Amino acid sequence: MSTTQPVPVLAAELAHAWADIQRHHSELPDLATPESLIGESSSACGSELSFERLLHEAVHGIAAARGVRDTSRAGRYHNRRFLAIAEELGLDHAEDPHPSSGFSLVTMSPETRRRYRPTAERLQRALKAHLAAAATDTKRSFRGPAARHGSSGGGVRVKAVCECGRNVRVVPSVLAQAPIVCGACKKPFEIAETLTVAASS
């Protein structure tokens, strides 16, 4: 089965979800290339692609439209200006910033979950279909640079965090094989959880 089919579908769903956010926040610029978010994971926000992640990116979009510098440290540290815009979009954060990423780990408020629930569910279905298609990939499919450079092709690296707040980038399948333990706190790294549509039910 080819994995090229679901990408346009997923890109269209990302564009649809972005447009829904724009309906509520008109100063949000257009998303130039939805495809750029597919397979992308940010160490700063620590989450895989989801509607919540899309809202996080929308905060950056509004900040850019306003000319607001919402991050520092090469985009890793999300400052209080990021947090202020995130709150406008209905995102919550713990009171204290994370030492290395600031206010990047935002979650949808209950009201925001209700507002976007149909859109979030629709995007989640498209994401599941995309992942299922990728999982049924055959050895005959061309894997691109990963195949040429000897990568295991395990997938996108995501952020895993230990109890003391240190983080590493890891392919989830590698972490599933055995725990990776932090040298400082001696606790295992765990993948930063993303808020799923199921959790919002």
Secondary structure, 3 states (H helix, E strand, C coil): CCCCCHHHHHHHHHHHHHHHHHHHCCCCCCCCCHHHHCCCCECCCCECCCHHHHHHHHHHHHHHHHCCCCEECCCCEECHHHHHHHHHCCEECCCCCECCCECCCCEECHHHHHHHHHHHHHHHHHHHHHHHHHHCCCCCCCCCHHHHCCCCCCCCCEEEECCCCCEEEECHHHHHHCCCECCCCCCECEECCCCCCHHHC
